[in-house]
Amino acid sequence: MKVHEIIDRLSLEVKTVQGDIDRAVTGCYIGDLLSDVMANAKEGEIWITHQTHPNIVAVAVLKNLSGIILANRRKPEEGTLKKAEEERMMVASAPLSAFQAGGMLYQMLRC
């Protein structure tokens, strides 16, 4: 499944212009503790978080993730958007809780 398909099916509001929405998504990781994401997220996964600060972009780039979804309509900080644009990392806001978005992604990706 591609990032753009997830954007459509979860009704995400994309916050970045430069993110690669044609990238394949291999799974999903949900977490707010950056060290946990660094230790356990796998390349190609899309990350669901409540965090909005620029460090989320650094972690996503380090782990080569497919994108970042901010749960509960959270809005990224201005510095986060700037960093995401520089790194070509897709950041989007979801109208769903992390639980709801994760459950929907699980159903979409396991088929």
Secondary structure by P-SEA (a helix, b strand, c coil): ccaaaaaaaacccccccccccccccccccccccaaaaaacccccbbbbbccccaaaaaaaaaaccccccccccccccaaaaaaaaaacbbbbbbcccaaaaaaaaaaaaac
